[in-house]
Amino acid sequence: MGSKRLLAFNHSNNNDNREKKPKRKDILEKKKAIDDLIKAASSDKHPLDSFPSFRHFHKNGLSVYLESGCGDKLSSPTKQYIMGLLKANMEGPYGSEWPTEEKVKRKEMVMPEARYIFVHEAPNASSDENLTVSERKETLTVCFENRGSMVGFVQYRFTLEEEIPVLYVYELQLEPHVQAKD
């Protein structure tokens, strides 16, 4: 009689365990919903267009504007600028690890899911006039047609972090002469 009671007890525990385990269908639906969310976020190639008042920044002698970009659409001068600024800002902190990290960053830079916010000095900004000769030499600016010099960038992407959709910032790099401005 005791063994029948034990079997009945075990049988009810198995039912509880099955109910607690998510069904494969539910798991797949949740994964698809998350994938769709990430695709939707990544599909907007010009996310700053929705926030025009945040595209320009004027404060403490710094006048910049922001522009969106995608990793698989970068021009050759932009790629060179990104790698130059990364090297200038990160070679010291990485030390002997830099050659390996540089290769990783070069690959990450052009991945289709890589998104950018480029920081340009406003075309008529006079902030360059305030730079010393040594600061001008440190500037790695790249000028683009009808745009001011690029002075920094943010590289980000939409991805999963421990099964949670997140916006992950890979890089936030600024030229030395704009770093201390707030």
CNS distance restraints for C-alpha pairs under 8 A (distance, minus, plus):
assign (resid   1 and name CA) (resid   5 and name CA) 6.54 0.50 0.50
assign (resid   2 and name CA) (resid   6 and name CA) 6.34 0.50 0.50
assign (resid   3 and name CA) (resid   7 and name CA) 6.19 0.50 0.50
assign (resid   4 and name CA) (resid   8 and name CA) 6.14 0.50 0.50
assign (resid   5 and name CA) (resid   9 and name CA) 6.15 0.50 0.50
assign (resid   6 and name CA) (resid  10 and name CA) 6.14 0.50 0.50
assign (resid   7 and name CA) (resid  11 and name CA) 6.03 0.50 0.50
assign (resid   8 and name CA) (resid  12 and name CA) 6.37 0.50 0.50
assign (resid   9 and name CA) (resid  13 and name CA) 6.41 0.50 0.50
assign (resid  10 and name CA) (resid  14 and name CA) 6.29 0.50 0.50
assign (resid  11 and name CA) (resid  15 and name CA) 6.56 0.50 0.50
assign (resid  12 and name CA) (resid  16 and name CA) 6.42 0.50 0.50
assign (resid  13 and name CA) (resid  17 and name CA) 6.19 0.50 0.50
assign (resid  14 and name CA) (resid  18 and name CA) 6.21 0.50 0.50
assign (resid  15 and name CA) (resid  19 and name CA) 6.28 0.50 0.50
assign (resid  16 and name CA) (resid  20 and name CA) 6.32 0.50 0.50
assign (resid  17 and name CA) (resid  21 and name CA) 6.39 0.50 0.50
assign (resid  22 and name CA) (resid  26 and name CA) 6.37 0.50 0.50
assign (resid  22 and name CA) (resid  27 and name CA) 6.57 0.50 0.50
assign (resid  23 and name CA) (resid  27 and name CA) 6.32 0.50 0.50
assign (resid  24 and name CA) (resid  28 and name CA) 6.14 0.50 0.50
assign (resid  25 and name CA) (resid  29 and name CA) 6.12 0.50 0.50
assign (resid  26 and name CA) (resid  30 and name CA) 6.13 0.50 0.50
assign (resid  27 and name CA) (resid  31 and name CA) 6.15 0.50 0.50
assign (resid  28 and name CA) (resid  32 and name CA) 6.05 0.50 0.50
assign (resid  29 and name CA) (resid  33 and name CA) 6.13 0.50 0.50
assign (resid  30 and name CA) (resid  34 and name CA) 6.26 0.50 0.50
assign (resid  31 and name CA) (resid  35 and name CA) 6.10 0.50 0.50
assign (resid  32 and name CA) (resid  36 and name CA) 5.99 0.50 0.50
assign (resid  33 and name CA) (resid  37 and name CA) 6.16 0.50 0.50
assign (resid  34 and name CA) (resid  38 and name CA) 6.29 0.50 0.50
assign (resid  34 and name CA) (resid 165 and name CA) 6.72 0.50 0.50
assign (resid  35 and name CA) (resid  39 and name CA) 6.11 0.50 0.50
assign (resid  36 and name CA) (resid  40 and name CA) 6.01 0.50 0.50
assign (resid  37 and name CA) (resid  41 and name CA) 6.24 0.50 0.50
assign (resid  37 and name CA) (resid 165 and name CA) 7.93 0.50 0.50
assign (resid  38 and name CA) (resid  42 and name CA) 6.06 0.50 0.50
assign (resid  38 and name CA) (resid 158 and name CA) 5.88 0.50 0.50
assign (resid  38 and name CA) (resid 159 and name CA) 6.55 0.50 0.50
assign (resid  38 and name CA) (resid 165 and name CA) 6.93 0.50 0.50
assign (resid  39 and name CA) (resid  43 and name CA) 5.88 0.50 0.50
assign (resid  40 and name CA) (resid  44 and name CA) 7.20 0.50 0.50
assign (resid  41 and name CA) (resid 158 and name CA) 6.96 0.50 0.50
assign (resid  42 and name CA) (resid 113 and name CA) 7.08 0.50 0.50
assign (resid  42 and name CA) (resid 157 and name CA) 7.54 0.50 0.50
assign (resid  42 and name CA) (resid 158 and name CA) 6.46 0.50 0.50
assign (resid  45 and name CA) (resid  68 and name CA) 7.25 0.50 0.50
assign (resid  45 and name CA) (resid  69 and name CA) 6.96 0.50 0.50
assign (resid  45 and name CA) (resid  70 and name CA) 6.96 0.50 0.50
assign (resid  46 and name CA) (resid  68 and name CA) 5.46 0.50 0.50
assign (resid  46 and name CA) (resid  69 and name CA) 7.16 0.50 0.50
assign (resid  47 and name CA) (resid  51 and name CA) 7.68 0.50 0.50
assign (resid  47 and name CA) (resid  68 and name CA) 6.86 0.50 0.50
assign (resid  48 and name CA) (resid  52 and name CA) 6.65 0.50 0.50
assign (resid  48 and name CA) (resid  54 and name CA) 7.72 0.50 0.50
assign (resid  48 and name CA) (resid  55 and name CA) 6.74 0.50 0.50
assign (resid  48 and name CA) (resid  66 and name CA) 7.77 0.50 0.50
assign (resid  48 and name CA) (resid  67 and name CA) 7.03 0.50 0.50
assign (resid  48 and name CA) (resid  68 and name CA) 6.42 0.50 0.50
assign (resid  51 and name CA) (resid  55 and name CA) 6.83 0.50 0.50
assign (resid  52 and name CA) (resid  56 and name CA) 7.80 0.50 0.50
assign (resid  55 and name CA) (resid  65 and name CA) 5.30 0.50 0.50
assign (resid  55 and name CA) (resid  66 and name CA) 4.90 0.50 0.50
assign (resid  55 and name CA) (resid  67 and name CA) 7.30 0.50 0.50
assign (resid  56 and name CA) (resid  63 and name CA) 7.49 0.50 0.50
assign (resid  56 and name CA) (resid  64 and name CA) 5.86 0.50 0.50
assign (resid  56 and name CA) (resid  65 and name CA) 4.27 0.50 0.50
assign (resid  56 and name CA) (resid  66 and name CA) 6.44 0.50 0.50
assign (resid  57 and name CA) (resid  62 and name CA) 7.51 0.50 0.50
assign (resid  57 and name CA) (resid  63 and name CA) 5.66 0.50 0.50
assign (resid  57 and name CA) (resid  64 and name CA) 5.29 0.50 0.50
assign (resid  57 and name CA) (resid  65 and name CA) 6.11 0.50 0.50
assign (resid  58 and name CA) (resid  62 and name CA) 5.63 0.50 0.50
assign (resid  58 and name CA) (resid  63 and name CA) 4.42 0.50 0.50
assign (resid  58 and name CA) (resid  64 and name CA) 6.61 0.50 0.50
assign (resid  59 and name CA) (resid  63 and name CA) 6.63 0.50 0.50
assign (resid  59 and name CA) (resid 181 and name CA) 7.90 0.50 0.50
assign (resid  59 and name CA) (resid 182 and name CA) 6.89 0.50 0.50
assign (resid  60 and name CA) (resid 181 and name CA) 6.64 0.50 0.50
assign (resid  60 and name CA) (resid 182 and name CA) 6.84 0.50 0.50
assign (resid  61 and name CA) (resid 126 and name CA) 7.97 0.50 0.50
assign (resid  61 and name CA) (resid 127 and name CA) 6.12 0.50 0.50
assign (resid  62 and name CA) (resid 121 and name CA) 7.76 0.50 0.50
assign (resid  62 and name CA) (resid 125 and name CA) 7.62 0.50 0.50
assign (resid  62 and name CA) (resid 127 and name CA) 6.23 0.50 0.50
assign (resid  62 and name CA) (resid 178 and name CA) 7.38 0.50 0.50
assign (resid  62 and name CA) (resid 181 and name CA) 7.04 0.50 0.50
assign (resid  63 and name CA) (resid 121 and name CA) 5.85 0.50 0.50
assign (resid  63 and name CA) (resid 122 and name CA) 5.46 0.50 0.50
assign (resid  63 and name CA) (resid 125 and name CA) 5.91 0.50 0.50
assign (resid  63 and name CA) (resid 127 and name CA) 7.54 0.50 0.50
assign (resid  64 and name CA) (resid 119 and name CA) 6.44 0.50 0.50
assign (resid  64 and name CA) (resid 120 and name CA) 5.31 0.50 0.50
assign (resid  64 and name CA) (resid 121 and name CA) 4.21 0.50 0.50
assign (resid  64 and name CA) (resid 122 and name CA) 4.78 0.50 0.50
assign (resid  64 and name CA) (resid 125 and name CA) 7.99 0.50 0.50
assign (resid  65 and name CA) (resid 119 and name CA) 5.90 0.50 0.50
assign (resid  65 and name CA) (resid 120 and name CA) 5.39 0.50 0.50
assign (resid  65 and name CA) (resid 121 and name CA) 6.39 0.50 0.50
assign (resid  65 and name CA) (resid 122 and name CA) 6.07 0.50 0.50
assign (resid  66 and name CA) (resid 117 and name CA) 6.23 0.50 0.50
assign (resid  66 and name CA) (resid 118 and name CA) 5.53 0.50 0.50
assign (resid  66 and name CA) (resid 119 and name CA) 4.85 0.50 0.50
assign (resid  66 and name CA) (resid 120 and name CA) 6.31 0.50 0.50
assign (resid  67 and name CA) (resid 117 and name CA) 5.50 0.50 0.50
assign (resid  67 and name CA) (resid 118 and name CA) 5.08 0.50 0.50
assign (resid  67 and name CA) (resid 119 and name CA) 6.68 0.50 0.50
assign (resid  67 and name CA) (resid 120 and name CA) 7.78 0.50 0.50
assign (resid  68 and name CA) (resid 115 and name CA) 7.51 0.50 0.50
assign (resid  68 and name CA) (resid 116 and name CA) 5.56 0.50 0.50
assign (resid  68 and name CA) (resid 117 and name CA) 4.68 0.50 0.50
assign (resid  68 and name CA) (resid 118 and name CA) 6.23 0.50 0.50
assign (resid  69 and name CA) (resid  73 and name CA) 7.24 0.50 0.50
assign (resid  69 and name CA) (resid  74 and name CA) 7.31 0.50 0.50
assign (resid  69 and name CA) (resid 115 and name CA) 5.87 0.50 0.50
assign (resid  69 and name CA) (resid 116 and name CA) 4.74 0.50 0.50
assign (resid  69 and name CA) (resid 117 and name CA) 6.25 0.50 0.50
assign (resid  69 and name CA) (resid 118 and name CA) 7.27 0.50 0.50
assign (resid  70 and name CA) (resid  74 and name CA) 6.58 0.50 0.50
assign (resid  70 and name CA) (resid 110 and name CA) 7.90 0.50 0.50
assign (resid  70 and name CA) (resid 112 and name CA) 6.85 0.50 0.50
assign (resid  70 and name CA) (resid 113 and name CA) 7.45 0.50 0.50
assign (resid  70 and name CA) (resid 114 and name CA) 5.91 0.50 0.50
assign (resid  70 and name CA) (resid 115 and name CA) 4.64 0.50 0.50
assign (resid  70 and name CA) (resid 116 and name CA) 5.88 0.50 0.50
assign (resid  71 and name CA) (resid 109 and name CA) 5.76 0.50 0.50
assign (resid  71 and name CA) (resid 110 and name CA) 4.10 0.50 0.50
assign (resid  71 and name CA) (resid 111 and name CA) 5.28 0.50 0.50
assign (resid  71 and name CA) (resid 112 and name CA) 5.37 0.50 0.50
assign (resid  71 and name CA) (resid 113 and name CA) 6.80 0.50 0.50
assign (resid  71 and name CA) (resid 114 and name CA) 4.75 0.50 0.50
assign (resid  71 and name CA) (resid 115 and name CA) 5.90 0.50 0.50
assign (resid  71 and name CA) (resid 116 and name CA) 7.24 0.50 0.50
assign (resid  72 and name CA) (resid 110 and name CA) 4.96 0.50 0.50
assign (resid  72 and name CA) (resid 111 and name CA) 5.75 0.50 0.50
assign (resid  72 and name CA) (resid 112 and name CA) 4.80 0.50 0.50
assign (resid  72 and name CA) (resid 113 and name CA) 7.97 0.50 0.50
assign (resid  72 and name CA) (resid 114 and name CA) 7.61 0.50 0.50
assign (resid  73 and name CA) (resid 110 and name CA) 7.70 0.50 0.50
assign (resid  74 and name CA) (resid  78 and name CA) 6.09 0.50 0.50
assign (resid  74 and name CA) (resid  79 and name CA) 6.33 0.50 0.50
assign (resid  74 and name CA) (resid 110 and name CA) 7.15 0.50 0.50
assign (resid  75 and name CA) (resid  79 and name CA) 6.31 0.50 0.50
assign (resid  76 and name CA) (resid  80 and name CA) 6.23 0.50 0.50
assign (resid  77 and name CA) (resid  81 and name CA) 6.09 0.50 0.50
assign (resid  77 and name CA) (resid 142 and name CA) 7.46 0.50 0.50
assign (resid  78 and name CA) (resid  82 and name CA) 6.12 0.50 0.50
assign (resid  78 and name CA) (resid 142 and name CA) 7.69 0.50 0.50
assign (resid  79 and name CA) (resid  83 and name CA) 6.24 0.50 0.50
assign (resid  79 and name CA) (resid 109 and name CA) 7.78 0.50 0.50
assign (resid  80 and name CA) (resid  84 and name CA) 5.99 0.50 0.50
assign (resid  81 and name CA) (resid  85 and name CA) 6.09 0.50 0.50
assign (resid  81 and name CA) (resid 140 and name CA) 7.08 0.50 0.50
assign (resid  81 and name CA) (resid 141 and name CA) 7.39 0.50 0.50
assign (resid  81 and name CA) (resid 142 and name CA) 6.63 0.50 0.50
assign (resid  82 and name CA) (resid  86 and name CA) 6.07 0.50 0.50
assign (resid  82 and name CA) (resid 153 and name CA) 7.78 0.50 0.50
assign (resid  83 and name CA) (resid  87 and name CA) 6.04 0.50 0.50
assign (resid  83 and name CA) (resid 102 and name CA) 7.95 0.50 0.50
assign (resid  83 and name CA) (resid 106 and name CA) 7.15 0.50 0.50
assign (resid  84 and name CA) (resid  88 and name CA) 6.14 0.50 0.50
assign (resid  84 and name CA) (resid 140 and name CA) 7.16 0.50 0.50
assign (resid  85 and name CA) (resid  89 and name CA) 6.06 0.50 0.50
assign (resid  85 and name CA) (resid 140 and name CA) 6.71 0.50 0.50
assign (resid  85 and name CA) (resid 152 and name CA) 7.82 0.50 0.50
assign (resid  85 and name CA) (resid 173 and name CA) 7.13 0.50 0.50
assign (resid  85 and name CA) (resid 174 and name CA) 7.66 0.50 0.50
assign (resid  85 and name CA) (resid 175 and name CA) 7.11 0.50 0.50
assign (resid  86 and name CA) (resid  90 and name CA) 5.54 0.50 0.50
assign (resid  86 and name CA) (resid  91 and name CA) 7.48 0.50 0.50
assign (resid  86 and name CA) (resid 173 and name CA) 7.02 0.50 0.50
assign (resid  87 and name CA) (resid  91 and name CA) 5.05 0.50 0.50
assign (resid  87 and name CA) (resid 102 and name CA) 7.70 0.50 0.50
assign (resid  88 and name CA) (resid  92 and name CA) 7.91 0.50 0.50
assign (resid  89 and name CA) (resid  93 and name CA) 7.91 0.50 0.50
assign (resid  89 and name CA) (resid 173 and name CA) 7.45 0.50 0.50
assign (resid  90 and name CA) (resid  94 and name CA) 6.03 0.50 0.50
assign (resid  90 and name CA) (resid  98 and name CA) 7.64 0.50 0.50
assign (resid  91 and name CA) (resid  95 and name CA) 5.86 0.50 0.50
assign (resid  91 and name CA) (resid  98 and name CA) 5.51 0.50 0.50
assign (resid  94 and name CA) (resid  98 and name CA) 5.08 0.50 0.50
assign (resid  94 and name CA) (resid 101 and name CA) 7.89 0.50 0.50
assign (resid  97 and name CA) (resid 101 and name CA) 6.24 0.50 0.50
assign (resid  98 and name CA) (resid 102 and name CA) 5.71 0.50 0.50
assign (resid  99 and name CA) (resid 103 and name CA) 6.54 0.50 0.50
assign (resid 100 and name CA) (resid 104 and name CA) 6.58 0.50 0.50
assign (resid 101 and name CA) (resid 105 and name CA) 6.07 0.50 0.50
assign (resid 102 and name CA) (resid 106 and name CA) 6.03 0.50 0.50
assign (resid 103 and name CA) (resid 107 and name CA) 6.45 0.50 0.50
assign (resid 104 and name CA) (resid 108 and name CA) 6.21 0.50 0.50
assign (resid 105 and name CA) (resid 109 and name CA) 5.85 0.50 0.50
assign (resid 106 and name CA) (resid 110 and name CA) 7.16 0.50 0.50
assign (resid 107 and name CA) (resid 111 and name CA) 6.72 0.50 0.50
assign (resid 108 and name CA) (resid 114 and name CA) 7.10 0.50 0.50
assign (resid 109 and name CA) (resid 114 and name CA) 6.56 0.50 0.50
assign (resid 109 and name CA) (resid 155 and name CA) 7.83 0.50 0.50
assign (resid 110 and name CA) (resid 114 and name CA) 6.69 0.50 0.50
assign (resid 113 and name CA) (resid 157 and name CA) 6.10 0.50 0.50
assign (resid 113 and name CA) (resid 158 and name CA) 7.58 0.50 0.50
assign (resid 114 and name CA) (resid 155 and name CA) 6.61 0.50 0.50
assign (resid 114 and name CA) (resid 156 and name CA) 6.03 0.50 0.50
assign (resid 114 and name CA) (resid 157 and name CA) 5.29 0.50 0.50
assign (resid 115 and name CA) (resid 155 and name CA) 5.68 0.50 0.50
assign (resid 115 and name CA) (resid 156 and name CA) 5.22 0.50 0.50
assign (resid 115 and name CA) (resid 157 and name CA) 5.61 0.50 0.50
assign (resid 116 and name CA) (resid 153 and name CA) 6.72 0.50 0.50
assign (resid 116 and name CA) (resid 154 and name CA) 5.50 0.50 0.50
assign (resid 116 and name CA) (resid 155 and name CA) 4.61 0.50 0.50
assign (resid 116 and name CA) (resid 156 and name CA) 6.20 0.50 0.50
assign (resid 117 and name CA) (resid 153 and name CA) 5.53 0.50 0.50
assign (resid 117 and name CA) (resid 154 and name CA) 5.09 0.50 0.50
assign (resid 117 and name CA) (resid 155 and name CA) 6.68 0.50 0.50
assign (resid 118 and name CA) (resid 150 and name CA) 7.00 0.50 0.50
assign (resid 118 and name CA) (resid 151 and name CA) 7.97 0.50 0.50
assign (resid 118 and name CA) (resid 152 and name CA) 6.10 0.50 0.50
assign (resid 118 and name CA) (resid 153 and name CA) 4.36 0.50 0.50
assign (resid 118 and name CA) (resid 154 and name CA) 6.52 0.50 0.50
assign (resid 119 and name CA) (resid 150 and name CA) 5.70 0.50 0.50
assign (resid 119 and name CA) (resid 151 and name CA) 5.63 0.50 0.50
assign (resid 119 and name CA) (resid 152 and name CA) 4.94 0.50 0.50
assign (resid 119 and name CA) (resid 153 and name CA) 5.50 0.50 0.50
assign (resid 120 and name CA) (resid 147 and name CA) 7.22 0.50 0.50
assign (resid 120 and name CA) (resid 148 and name CA) 5.41 0.50 0.50
assign (resid 120 and name CA) (resid 149 and name CA) 5.35 0.50 0.50
assign (resid 120 and name CA) (resid 150 and name CA) 4.17 0.50 0.50
assign (resid 120 and name CA) (resid 151 and name CA) 5.56 0.50 0.50
assign (resid 120 and name CA) (resid 152 and name CA) 7.16 0.50 0.50
assign (resid 121 and name CA) (resid 125 and name CA) 6.53 0.50 0.50
assign (resid 121 and name CA) (resid 147 and name CA) 7.98 0.50 0.50
assign (resid 121 and name CA) (resid 148 and name CA) 4.88 0.50 0.50
assign (resid 121 and name CA) (resid 149 and name CA) 5.39 0.50 0.50
assign (resid 121 and name CA) (resid 150 and name CA) 6.29 0.50 0.50
assign (resid 121 and name CA) (resid 151 and name CA) 6.59 0.50 0.50
assign (resid 122 and name CA) (resid 147 and name CA) 7.29 0.50 0.50
assign (resid 122 and name CA) (resid 148 and name CA) 5.25 0.50 0.50
assign (resid 122 and name CA) (resid 149 and name CA) 7.80 0.50 0.50
assign (resid 123 and name CA) (resid 146 and name CA) 7.46 0.50 0.50
assign (resid 123 and name CA) (resid 147 and name CA) 5.81 0.50 0.50
assign (resid 123 and name CA) (resid 148 and name CA) 4.23 0.50 0.50
assign (resid 123 and name CA) (resid 149 and name CA) 7.55 0.50 0.50
assign (resid 124 and name CA) (resid 148 and name CA) 7.76 0.50 0.50
assign (resid 126 and name CA) (resid 130 and name CA) 7.30 0.50 0.50
assign (resid 127 and name CA) (resid 131 and name CA) 7.03 0.50 0.50
assign (resid 128 and name CA) (resid 136 and name CA) 7.71 0.50 0.50
assign (resid 131 and name CA) (resid 135 and name CA) 5.75 0.50 0.50
assign (resid 131 and name CA) (resid 136 and name CA) 6.13 0.50 0.50
assign (resid 131 and name CA) (resid 177 and name CA) 7.59 0.50 0.50
assign (resid 132 and name CA) (resid 136 and name CA) 6.29 0.50 0.50
assign (resid 133 and name CA) (resid 137 and name CA) 6.48 0.50 0.50
assign (resid 134 and name CA) (resid 138 and name CA) 6.47 0.50 0.50
assign (resid 135 and name CA) (resid 139 and name CA) 6.36 0.50 0.50
assign (resid 135 and name CA) (resid 176 and name CA) 7.89 0.50 0.50
assign (resid 135 and name CA) (resid 177 and name CA) 6.70 0.50 0.50
assign (resid 138 and name CA) (resid 176 and name CA) 7.50 0.50 0.50
assign (resid 139 and name CA) (resid 175 and name CA) 6.48 0.50 0.50
assign (resid 139 and name CA) (resid 176 and name CA) 7.33 0.50 0.50
assign (resid 139 and name CA) (resid 177 and name CA) 7.42 0.50 0.50
assign (resid 140 and name CA) (resid 151 and name CA) 7.61 0.50 0.50
assign (resid 140 and name CA) (resid 175 and name CA) 7.22 0.50 0.50
assign (resid 141 and name CA) (resid 149 and name CA) 5.33 0.50 0.50
assign (resid 141 and name CA) (resid 150 and name CA) 5.36 0.50 0.50
assign (resid 141 and name CA) (resid 151 and name CA) 5.89 0.50 0.50
assign (resid 142 and name CA) (resid 149 and name CA) 5.22 0.50 0.50
assign (resid 142 and name CA) (resid 150 and name CA) 5.46 0.50 0.50
assign (resid 142 and name CA) (resid 151 and name CA) 7.96 0.50 0.50
assign (resid 143 and name CA) (resid 147 and name CA) 6.70 0.50 0.50
assign (resid 143 and name CA) (resid 148 and name CA) 5.91 0.50 0.50
assign (resid 143 and name CA) (resid 149 and name CA) 4.40 0.50 0.50
assign (resid 143 and name CA) (resid 150 and name CA) 6.51 0.50 0.50
assign (resid 144 and name CA) (resid 148 and name CA) 6.69 0.50 0.50
assign (resid 144 and name CA) (resid 149 and name CA) 6.85 0.50 0.50
assign (resid 151 and name CA) (resid 174 and name CA) 5.92 0.50 0.50
assign (resid 151 and name CA) (resid 175 and name CA) 5.33 0.50 0.50
assign (resid 151 and name CA) (resid 178 and name CA) 7.40 0.50 0.50
assign (resid 152 and name CA) (resid 172 and name CA) 7.67 0.50 0.50
assign (resid 152 and name CA) (resid 173 and name CA) 5.35 0.50 0.50
assign (resid 152 and name CA) (resid 174 and name CA) 4.11 0.50 0.50
assign (resid 152 and name CA) (resid 175 and name CA) 5.91 0.50 0.50
assign (resid 153 and name CA) (resid 171 and name CA) 7.61 0.50 0.50
assign (resid 153 and name CA) (resid 172 and name CA) 5.97 0.50 0.50
assign (resid 153 and name CA) (resid 173 and name CA) 5.49 0.50 0.50
assign (resid 153 and name CA) (resid 174 and name CA) 6.57 0.50 0.50
assign (resid 154 and name CA) (resid 169 and name CA) 7.24 0.50 0.50
assign (resid 154 and name CA) (resid 170 and name CA) 7.56 0.50 0.50
assign (resid 154 and name CA) (resid 171 and name CA) 5.40 0.50 0.50
assign (resid 154 and name CA) (resid 172 and name CA) 4.41 0.50 0.50
assign (resid 154 and name CA) (resid 173 and name CA) 6.41 0.50 0.50
assign (resid 155 and name CA) (resid 169 and name CA) 6.03 0.50 0.50
assign (resid 155 and name CA) (resid 170 and name CA) 5.37 0.50 0.50
assign (resid 155 and name CA) (resid 171 and name CA) 4.92 0.50 0.50
assign (resid 155 and name CA) (resid 172 and name CA) 6.54 0.50 0.50
assign (resid 156 and name CA) (resid 167 and name CA) 6.85 0.50 0.50
assign (resid 156 and name CA) (resid 168 and name CA) 5.53 0.50 0.50
assign (resid 156 and name CA) (resid 169 and name CA) 4.26 0.50 0.50
assign (resid 156 and name CA) (resid 170 and name CA) 5.29 0.50 0.50
assign (resid 156 and name CA) (resid 171 and name CA) 6.95 0.50 0.50
assign (resid 157 and name CA) (resid 167 and name CA) 5.78 0.50 0.50
assign (resid 157 and name CA) (resid 168 and name CA) 5.49 0.50 0.50
assign (resid 157 and name CA) (resid 169 and name CA) 6.68 0.50 0.50
assign (resid 157 and name CA) (resid 170 and name CA) 7.60 0.50 0.50
assign (resid 158 and name CA) (resid 165 and name CA) 7.11 0.50 0.50
assign (resid 158 and name CA) (resid 166 and name CA) 5.80 0.50 0.50
assign (resid 158 and name CA) (resid 167 and name CA) 4.59 0.50 0.50
assign (resid 158 and name CA) (resid 168 and name CA) 6.19 0.50 0.50
assign (resid 159 and name CA) (resid 165 and name CA) 5.71 0.50 0.50
assign (resid 159 and name CA) (resid 166 and name CA) 5.58 0.50 0.50
assign (resid 159 and name CA) (resid 167 and name CA) 6.43 0.50 0.50
assign (resid 159 and name CA) (resid 168 and name CA) 6.89 0.50 0.50
assign (resid 160 and name CA) (resid 164 and name CA) 5.23 0.50 0.50
assign (resid 160 and name CA) (resid 165 and name CA) 4.51 0.50 0.50
assign (resid 160 and name CA) (resid 166 and name CA) 5.83 0.50 0.50
assign (resid 161 and name CA) (resid 165 and name CA) 6.36 0.50 0.50
assign (resid 161 and name CA) (resid 166 and name CA) 6.43 0.50 0.50
assign (resid 174 and name CA) (resid 178 and name CA) 6.52 0.50 0.50
assign (resid 174 and name CA) (resid 179 and name CA) 5.86 0.50 0.50
assign (resid 175 and name CA) (resid 179 and name CA) 6.31 0.50 0.50
assign (resid 176 and name CA) (resid 180 and name CA) 7.78 0.50 0.50
